[in-house]
Amino acid sequence: MKLYYYRGNNFGDKLNPVIWDALIPELVDEDDSTLLVGMGTLINSRVPAEPRKLVFGSGVGYNKAAQVDDKWKFYCVRGPLTAAALGLDKQVAITDPALLLTRVVNQPVAPTGEVVFMPHHSSMLNADWAPFCAKAGITFLDPEADMHEVLTKIRGAKLVIAEAMHAAIVADAYRVPWIPVQCYEHILGFKWEDWCQSMSVPYRPQTLPSVWDIDKTLGPRDRLAANVKRGLRGVGIWKGDWTPPPPAKNVRQVEDAVVGALSRLAASGESYLTDERVQSVALERLLAQIDQLKRDYAVVAA
């Protein structure tokens, strides 16, 4: 079977081959007649229609809903919201399979005592958050950096501030407290709620000011167009079907507020950590479904 996951350069998605290649190496290959729909918000209309699809821990939330038929088999999904959305038995809702990482990467890591912050990978397009972290005295984690280095940083930290959900999931798996934050409107609360409910913890994100510095990524023509559009909107010349310009740069205006908010969270923010018993049960249920997948595939292969 072929592993199906989002192939972007993003921390959470890059955990897929690490987990599945280690736990089921005998099953994963390039045979795309069967897809293992792994970790991520993947259950949608973008999944190829023809292959058989084996879902292990994925969730719903992005894009158009998938047309679930007899080519779909669900070993488990991310949480109860996904199960309800798909009309599945609630027992199928276990948790995000990133928890399995603890069975794959378990060599000791020296505690650093750092507070770290990881934005959502899409937030990286809007502004550079590293200088804000530096001024707040915390460590910035680039979700597009080397996955193993980022994982080591999370495991050694004393606190993880996470806009990227899998930064929180991995921190929780390794018993590092975490604080959820939301910096932009593109953060999908549904998937956070889905995972948090699976682990019996609340989702109460702290809101940070949105930082905008998109113009630096634009070419001269697009930058000029953006400035013209902003000017037209400013004097009331605008049509509803026009594509709006990106928000104007506001780094200096929000710097003190962002640095202050990060500093306060690092010092005394309300952090979360799953109850060990809840985590243990979820891990055992995931491992049981791994065993079931192996048994089922052996039957099919025979």
N, C-alpha and C positions, 0 to 999 in steps of 0.2 A: 504494500500500500504506500501511497505517496503522502507525505506530510503537507497539509494545507494550512498556510498561515500567511499573514501580511509580511511581505518581504522588504518592508522599509527599514531604514537604518535607525531602529528604535529599541531601546533597552528591553521592554517587555516582550516584544515580538521575537527578539533574538534569543530569548530563553527557550523557545520551542525546540530547536534541534539539540540543545544541551540536554534537555530533559528526556525527549523521546529517543534520541540516539543512544542514551545510556540505559534507559529502562526497557525498551523494546527493540533492540538493534536487529533482532531476527525478523521483525515485521516491517520495518521501514525501508523502503527502496524507492525506485522511480516508476513503479507500476501505477499509473494514474487511473486505472479502472476502478480503484477503490481509494478514497481520500480519507485520511485521518484529520478531521477538523479539530485542530488543537486549540491552544491558548489564544484568546483574543475575542473581540466582539465581531464574530465571523458569520453568525447564522443569519444570512441575508440573501438577497437575490443575486449577488455576485458569485456565489458558489456555483461551479459548473453543474448543469442539470443532469447530465447523463451518468456520471460515475456513481457508484455506491458511496455513501457518505457515513462515516463512523464518527460521531460527535463525542469528544472527551473534554468536557469542561468549558466549552465556548459559551458565549452569551449573545443575546440580541441587543440591538440598540442603534446601529448605524444602517443607513440605506434602506431600501425597500425590503419588506418582510420576505423571507424565503417561502416558497411553496413546498411545504413538507409533505412528502409522499412515501411510498414503500421503499424508496431508495435511501431513506434516512434511518439510521439506527442511533439511539441516544444511550450512551453508557452513563453519562452524567453531564450536567450543565452547570454554569457558574453559580447560579443562585435561584431563589424562589420566584423572582420576577420574570426571569427567562422561562422557567418551567410554566408559569401561569400564562405568559404570552403565547406559548406554543401549545397549550392545552395538555401538558405532560403531567404525569403523576408527580406529586411533590417530592417523592423519594428520589427522583432523578436529580434534584437540586442538591449538589454536595458542596462544592466551592471551586474557586479558581485553581487549576492544576499547577500553578506556580508553587504551591505548597510542596509539591513533590521534589522541588529543588533541594530540599533538605536531605533527601535520600541520595542525591547525586553529588552535590558540593558540600562536603562536611569536614574538610580539613580545618584545623584551628586557625582563627584570625585574631591577631592582637588588637585589643580595644584601643581606639584612638582618642576617645572622649570628644570627638567632633560632633557638631550639629551640622547636618547636610540638607540641602534643598535641591529637589529635582523638579523642574517645570515639565508640563506636557510637551511632547516633541513639537506639536503645532505652535506652541507659544514661542518656540525658538525663532520662528519666522517674524515675530512681531517686535522683538527687542532682545538685547543682550542683557541677561539677568546676572551674569557673573560679577560685574562691578557693584551691584547692589548687595550681593551676598558678601563680598569682600568688606564693604563698609559696615555691614552688620556683624562681622566677625564669624560668619559661618561659611561652610564649604559648598561651593556650587558643583552640582553633578550634571554633566551634559548627558541627556538621554541618548545622544548619538555617539558617545565616546565608546572606547573599548568595553565590551560587556563585562568581561572578567574583572577589569579594574574597577568598574562601577559597583559590581557585586561585592568586591572586597571592601570598598568604601562604606557601603550600606551595612555590611555585617559588622564592621568595626566601630560604627558610629554609636553615640549615646542617644541620638534622637534624629529621626528623619522627618523633614517637612516635605510633603508630597503633593504636587499638583498632578503628577503622573501616577496613575493608580497602581501600577505594578511596582513602583518604588515602595509604596505602603504595604502591598501584599508581601513582597520579599522581606521587608523589614519585620513585619509581623511574624512571618514564618521562622525567622531567626531570633525572635524575641527581642527586637529593638523597637521601642515605642515610636509612634508616628503621629503626625498631625496632618489632616487633609486641608488643603487650601484651594481656592479658586481665584485665578487671576484674570480669566477671560470667559466670555459667554460660551465659547466652544466646548467647555468642559461638560461632559455628558454625565449628569447626576444619576441617571438611571442605572448605568453600569456600576457606579460606586455603591448605590443602594443595593443592587443585586448581590454584590460580593459581601458588603457589610452585613446584610441580613443573613447570608449563609453562615457567617461567623458570629452572629449574635452581638454585634457591636453597632453603635449608632453612626450615622453619617451626618456630621455637623461641620461642614467646611468653614474655615475662616476665609473671609474675603480680603484679598489684597488688591490695591489699586492696579488697574491695567496700565502697562507701560507700552508706549508706541514709538517705534523708530523704524518704520517700514521703508521710508523713502530711500534709505541708504542701500536697499536691495534693488531699487528700480533703476532702469536706464534713464538717460537724459530726457528722452521723449515722454516716457511714462511719468517721470517726476514732474515735468512741465504740465502734462495733462491733469495730474492729481492736484497741482496747485491751482490750475484754472478752475477745475470743478469745485474746489473748496471756496474759491472766490465767488463763483456764481451762486453757490448755496448760501454764502454769507450775505448776499444782497437780495436773496429771495428769487433768483432766477433758476428754476429747477423743474424738471419733469419727473413724474413718478417712475417712468420706465427707464430712466437713465441709470447706468451702473454707478453706484456711489464711489467716491474716492476713498482710499484707506485713511484711517484717522491720522491727524497731523502729529508730528513728533512732540512728545510731552515729557521727555526724560527729566529735564531740570525741574519742571513743575511738580512732579510726583516723587522725586528722589527721596526727600526727607520722610515722606509718609511711608514709602515702601521700606526704606531702611529701618525706620522706627517699628513698623509692623513686624518685620522679620526678627528684629532684636527682641521684641517682646515675646514672640512665639518661642524663640530659642531659650529665653530665660524662664518663662512661666506659663507657656501655652498649655491648654488642656490636651494631653496626649492620650492615645488609645493603645491597647494591646489585648488581643484575643485571650480569653480564658484558656489555660493549658488543656483542660479537659475537652473543651469544644474543639480545639485544634487537633488534639490527639484522635478524637472520633472522626473528624473530617479526613485526616490523613489515612487512617485505617480503611475508611470507605473508598477513598481514591485507590489505594493499593489493591483492595478487593476487586475493583472494577478493572484495574490493569490485569489482574489474574484472569478475570472473565474474558477480557479482550483476547488474551493469549489462547485461552481454551477455545473460544469461538473461531478464531482465525485458523487454529490447527484443524478444526473440523471442516471448515470451508476448503482449506488447502488440500486435505486428504481426498 
